[in-house]
C-alpha cells in the first residue's frame, strides 16, 4: 500500500517555509522517493495543497465541535474563507490529485495548515485517502507565542482591529489553541500510532523545522544545503500591526468581501517588512496601546 504523509500545520508553525522549500525542491524530493503534488495548490497560495481542504469544507455552517462537545461557530467571512469559497471550484482539486499520483512509484507528501482548522473533520480526509497508508504530522509551538502570532495574522488578514488581550478574550482563539483536542481528533480517525507530533520548542537550535520534518519521513538531509535554502517569514512589527488595526477599524468593519480582499492585498504589497511605510512607521510613537 502506497504511503501518504499529510502535514496539517498548525498555522504559524513554519508551514509556509516548509511548503516553499518543497515546491522549490520538488525534483530533489522526488529523487528521495517522495512526490509533492502540484494538484490542489491554488495560484494565490501555491505552496500547499490547500484546495484539497477547501473542497471538503461546508462553508455554510459550523462543521465540528470543540472539546466540550459544543459546536465551533464560524462566520466564514475572513480573508482566507472568502478566497476559499471563490477558488475551490476554479483550482485543481481531488480529481486532479488522484490523476497526478496514480501510477507513480513514489510515496506522497501533502501539506496544508488548513487541515488543522477547528471546524475541519478529519473523517472527510480519511474517506478520500482510505486506500492509502496515511500518517499525519502536526507541528505545534508554545501556546502563548502561537496565540500572539495568530493575532498578528488575523490583523494582517483584515479580520480584527482590537488589542491582543481582547482578541484572546473575545475571539475563538482559545478553541483554536486546544492542541490536545486537535491531536486526539486525528488519532481517533487515523489511529494512535499514525499521528506524529513535532514541537518547535523541542527542536535544537542547530536544526530547523525543515530538517526535522525531512528526517521524520526518512530523508537524510544535507543540513548546509537546506539552511542555505530557507526563506524566513518575518512577522510585522508591533507598530505596523497597530497601523493595520487602525486601517481595519476604519475600512473593514462593514464592507464587501471584494473590498476586504483588495485592502488586504494592499497590506501585503505596501505594508511589508522593511518597506518604505514600515521604515516610516518605526520613527513615530505607538498610536495604540
C-alpha positions in Angstrom: 0.0 0.0 0.0 1.4 3.4 -1.0 2.2 5.8 1.8 0.9 9.3 2.2 2.3 11.8 4.7 -0.2 14.6 5.5 1.4 17.7 7.1 -1.5 19.5 8.7 0.2 22.6 10.2 -0.7 24.2 12.5 -0.9 27.8 11.3 2.1 29.9 12.4 4.4 26.9 12.9 6.6 27.3 9.9 4.2 25.7 7.4 4.8 28.3 4.6 8.6 27.9 4.9 8.3 24.1 4.7 5.9 24.3 1.7 8.0 26.8 -0.2 11.1 24.5 0.3 9.1 21.5 -1.0 8.0 23.5 -4.1 11.5 24.8 -4.9 12.9 21.3 -4.4 10.3 19.0 -6.0 12.8 17.3 -8.2 15.2 16.7 -5.3 12.4 15.4 -3.0 11.3 13.0 -5.8 14.8 11.6 -6.1 14.4 10.8 -2.4 11.3 8.8 -3.1 8.5 11.3 -2.5 6.2 13.2 -4.8 4.9 16.7 -3.7 1.9 17.1 -6.0 1.1 20.3 -7.9 -2.7 19.4 -7.9 -4.6 21.1 -5.2 -2.2 24.1 -4.9 -4.1 27.3 -5.6 -2.4 30.1 -7.6 -2.9 32.5 -4.7 -1.0 30.2 -2.3 0.8 27.7 -4.4 3.0 26.3 -1.7 0.5 23.8 -0.2 -2.4 21.7 -1.4 -4.9 24.0 0.3 -7.7 23.3 -2.2 -7.9 19.7 -1.1 -9.1 21.1 2.2 -11.3 23.8 0.7 -13.2 21.3 -1.3 -14.0 19.3 1.8 -15.4 22.1 4.0 -19.1 23.0 4.1 -18.8 26.8 4.2 -22.5 27.3 5.0 -22.3 26.0 8.6 -20.1 25.0 11.5 -18.8 21.5 10.9 -17.1 20.5 14.1 -17.3 20.5 17.8 -14.8 21.6 20.4 -13.5 19.6 23.4 -16.7 20.4 25.5 -18.9 19.0 22.7 -20.2 22.4 21.7 -20.2 23.4 18.0 -17.5 25.7 16.9 -19.3 28.6 15.3 -17.7 30.2 12.2 -18.9 33.1 10.1 -16.7 32.2 7.1 -16.2 35.9 6.3 -12.5 36.1 7.0 -10.0 36.8 4.2 -9.0 33.2 3.5 -12.5 31.9 3.9 -13.6 34.3 1.2 -10.7 33.2 -1.0 -11.5 29.5 -0.4 -15.2 29.9 -1.4 -14.2 31.7 -4.6 -11.3 29.5 -5.6 -12.2 25.9 -4.6 -14.1 25.2 -7.8 -11.6 27.1 -10.0 -8.4 25.4 -8.9 -7.3 21.8 -9.4 -8.6 19.6 -6.6 -9.0 15.9 -5.7 -9.7 14.6 -9.1 -6.5 16.2 -10.4 -4.6 15.0 -7.4 -5.6 11.3 -7.9 -4.8 11.6 -11.6 -1.3 13.1 -10.8 -0.3 10.4 -8.2 -1.8 7.4 -10.0 0.9 5.2 -11.4 3.7 7.0 -9.6 6.2 4.8 -7.7 7.0 7.4 -5.1 5.3 7.9 -1.8 3.2 11.1 -1.5 3.5 14.3 0.6 0.6 16.6 1.2 0.8 19.9 3.2 -1.9 22.4 4.3 -2.3 24.0 7.6 -6.0 24.3 6.9 -6.3 20.6 7.8 -5.9 21.8 11.4 -8.8 24.3 11.3 -11.1 23.6 14.3 -14.1 23.1 12.0 -12.4 20.6 9.7 -13.5 17.0 10.1 -10.6 14.5 9.8 -13.1 11.8 8.8 -13.5 13.6 5.4 -9.8 13.3 4.7 -9.8 9.7 5.8 -12.6 8.9 3.3 -10.6 10.4 0.5 -7.4 8.5 1.4 -8.7 5.2 2.7 -6.9 3.3 0.0 -3.5 4.6 1.3 -1.3 4.1 4.3 -1.7 7.6 5.9 0.4 9.2 8.5 -0.3 12.6 10.0 2.4 15.1 11.0 1.3 18.0 13.2 3.6 20.9 14.2 2.9 22.8 17.4 4.6 25.5 19.4 4.4 27.2 22.8 0.7 28.2 23.2 1.1 31.8 24.2 3.6 32.5 21.4 1.2 30.8 19.0 -1.8 32.8 20.1 0.1 36.1 19.7 1.3 35.0 16.2 -2.3 34.1 15.3 -3.4 37.6 16.5 -0.9 39.2 14.2 -2.1 37.1 11.3 -5.7 37.9 11.9 -4.9 41.7 11.9 -2.9 41.3 8.7 -5.8 39.5 7.1 -8.2 42.3 8.0 -10.2 40.2 10.4 -9.6 42.0 13.6 -8.9 45.6 14.9 -8.8 45.1 18.7 -5.9 44.6 21.1 -4.3 41.3 21.8 -6.0 40.8 25.2 -9.4 41.4 23.7 -8.6 39.0 20.8 -7.8 36.2 23.3 -10.9 37.1 25.4 -13.5 37.7 22.6 -12.2 35.6 19.7 -12.3 31.8 19.3 -8.6 31.5 19.7 -9.0 29.5 22.9 -10.8 26.8 20.9 -8.2 27.1 18.1 -5.4 26.6 20.6 -6.8 23.4 22.1 -3.9 21.3 20.8 -4.8 18.2 22.8 -8.3 18.2 21.3 -6.9 18.6 17.7 -4.4 15.8 18.3 -7.0 13.4 19.8 -9.4 14.3 17.0 -6.9 13.0 14.4 -5.8 10.0 16.5 -9.4 8.9 16.8 -9.8 8.8 13.0 -6.3 7.7 11.8 -5.1 5.7 14.9 -2.8 6.5 17.8 0.4 5.4 16.0 -0.3 7.3 12.8 -0.2 10.9 14.3 3.2 12.3 14.8 3.7 15.5 16.8 6.6 17.8 16.0 7.0 20.5 18.7 9.0 23.5 17.6 10.0 24.1 21.2 11.9 20.8 21.2 13.9 21.5 18.0 17.6 22.0 18.7 18.9 25.5 17.7 21.4 23.8 15.3 18.5 22.4 13.4 15.2 23.7 12.0 11.7 22.6 11.1 12.5 21.5 7.5 15.4 19.3 8.6 13.4 17.8 11.4 10.4 17.2 9.1 12.5 15.5 6.4 14.2 13.2 9.0 10.7 12.2 10.3 9.8 10.9 6.8 13.2 9.2 6.3 15.0 11.7 4.2 18.6 12.2 5.2 19.1 15.9 4.8 22.1 17.9 3.7 21.9 20.4 6.5 24.1 23.0 4.9 22.0 22.9 1.6 18.7 23.2 3.5 19.9 26.0 5.8 21.1 28.0 2.7 17.7 27.4 1.1 15.5 28.6 3.9 13.3 31.7 3.4 12.3 33.3 6.7 8.7 34.6 7.0 9.2 37.6 9.4 6.2 38.9 11.4 5.3 42.6 11.2 6.5 44.9 14.0 4.1 45.9 16.8 3.9 49.4 15.3 3.0 48.1 11.8 0.3 45.8 13.4 -1.1 48.9 15.2 -1.3 50.7 11.9 -3.2 47.8 10.4 -5.6 47.8 13.4 -6.4 51.4 12.7 -7.0 50.7 9.0 -9.1 47.6 9.8 -11.3 49.7 12.1 -11.7 52.5 9.6 -12.0 50.5 6.4 -13.2 46.9 7.1 -15.7 46.9 9.9 -18.6 46.6 7.5 -17.6 46.1 3.9 -17.9 43.8 1.0 -15.9 40.6 0.5 -14.3 42.0 -2.6 -13.2 45.2 -0.8 -11.7 43.2 2.0 -9.6 41.2 -0.4 -8.4 44.4 -2.2 -7.5 46.1 1.1 -5.6 43.0 2.5 -3.7 42.6 -0.8 -2.6 46.3 -0.5 -1.4 45.5 3.0 0.7 42.6 1.6 2.1 44.9 -1.1 2.8 48.1 0.7 3.0 47.3 4.4 5.6 44.6 4.2 8.6 44.3 6.5 11.4 46.6 5.5 9.3 48.6 3.0 9.1 52.4 2.9 6.0 52.6 5.0 7.4 50.2 7.6 10.6 52.3 7.9 8.5 55.5 8.4 6.2 53.8 10.9 9.1 52.8 13.1 10.0 56.5 13.5 6.7 57.6 15.1 5.3 56.8 18.6 2.8 54.0 19.1 -0.6 55.2 18.2 -2.4 52.4 20.1 -2.0 50.7 23.4 
